[in-house]
Structures are given as C-alpha cells and as structure tokens.
Amino acid sequence: MKSTSIWMAVLTFTAVILAVILLTSSQRPAEAAMINTQPGFTLMTSGTNGGDEALVVMDKTKQKMIIYMFKNNELAPVAGGSIR
C-alpha cells in the first residue's frame, strides 16, 4: 500500500513538472513559404531558430530532401536524407 502511494506521488509530481515546462516554454509557429513546385521537385524557404532563412529542396523522384543555408556568402547543404 505504501509503495503504491509513493508511485502515485512520483507520477503526479512528474505530470506537474511536465505541465509547467509545456506552459512556460516559448512556442514559435512553424512557417514556410512555397517558392516553386514541379512534378519532380519542390522548393520552399523556412526560418531557423537563429532567425536565418533556410532553403528546403525536396526531390520527389529520388525521395530526398536537402536543406541549404548561407555560410560565408555561399549556399551550403546543412542536412539531408530520405523522405520515405
């Protein structure tokens, strides 16, 4: 009986902590702007946490997505992978 009470207290405390974190965290809506879409690819821009802009290229034929950002005035890929 006592161990059940302890577990209930731990679960309640965890739920309260998670609720506080969710309510106090700043939330920024996800925004993206569609630039161009064709049968083989899609281009869009999106903001980053640092306030920069990223170019997202989705290749529909190869099922790949690559994210580009400007670094030292050059467009460089920063992430990419399969979109399956």
C-alpha positions in Angstrom: 0.0 0.0 0.0 2.8 2.4 0.9 4.7 1.7 -2.3 1.6 2.4 -4.4 1.3 5.8 -2.7 4.9 6.6 -3.4 4.5 5.8 -7.1 1.3 7.9 -7.3 3.2 10.8 -5.8 6.1 10.4 -8.2 3.7 10.3 -11.2 1.8 13.3 -10.0 5.0 15.3 -9.4 6.2 14.3 -12.9 3.0 15.4 -14.5 3.1 18.7 -12.7 6.7 19.3 -13.8 5.9 18.5 -17.5 2.8 20.7 -17.4 4.9 23.6 -16.1 7.6 23.1 -18.8 5.0 22.9 -21.6 3.1 26.0 -20.4 6.2 28.2 -19.8 8.2 27.2 -23.0 8.1 29.8 -25.7 6.5 28.4 -28.8 7.1 29.7 -32.3 4.7 28.6 -35.0 6.3 26.7 -37.9 6.3 28.8 -41.0 7.4 28.0 -44.5 6.9 29.8 -47.9 6.4 27.7 -51.0 8.7 29.0 -53.8 8.1 26.6 -56.6 6.6 23.1 -57.0 7.0 20.9 -60.1 6.3 17.2 -60.8 9.9 16.4 -59.9 10.8 18.8 -57.0 9.6 21.3 -54.5 11.4 24.4 -53.2 10.5 26.3 -50.1 12.1 28.6 -47.5 11.8 28.3 -43.8 13.0 30.3 -40.8 15.5 28.8 -38.3 15.9 29.2 -34.6 18.7 31.7 -35.1 16.5 33.9 -37.3 18.2 32.9 -40.5 16.4 31.5 -43.6 16.9 28.0 -45.0 16.2 26.7 -48.5 14.5 23.3 -48.5 14.7 21.3 -51.7 12.6 18.1 -52.0 13.5 15.8 -54.9 10.3 13.8 -55.4 11.9 11.3 -57.9 14.7 10.3 -55.6 12.7 10.7 -52.4 15.4 13.0 -50.9 15.3 16.3 -49.0 18.2 18.7 -48.7 18.3 21.8 -46.5 20.7 24.6 -47.6 21.8 27.7 -45.7 24.1 30.6 -46.5 27.5 30.3 -44.9 30.2 32.9 -45.8 28.0 34.1 -48.7 27.9 30.6 -50.2 24.9 28.3 -50.3 25.9 25.2 -48.4 23.9 22.0 -47.6 23.4 21.5 -43.8 21.2 18.5 -43.7 19.7 15.9 -46.0 18.1 12.5 -46.1 15.4 10.2 -47.4 11.8 11.4 -47.1 10.2 8.0 -47.1 
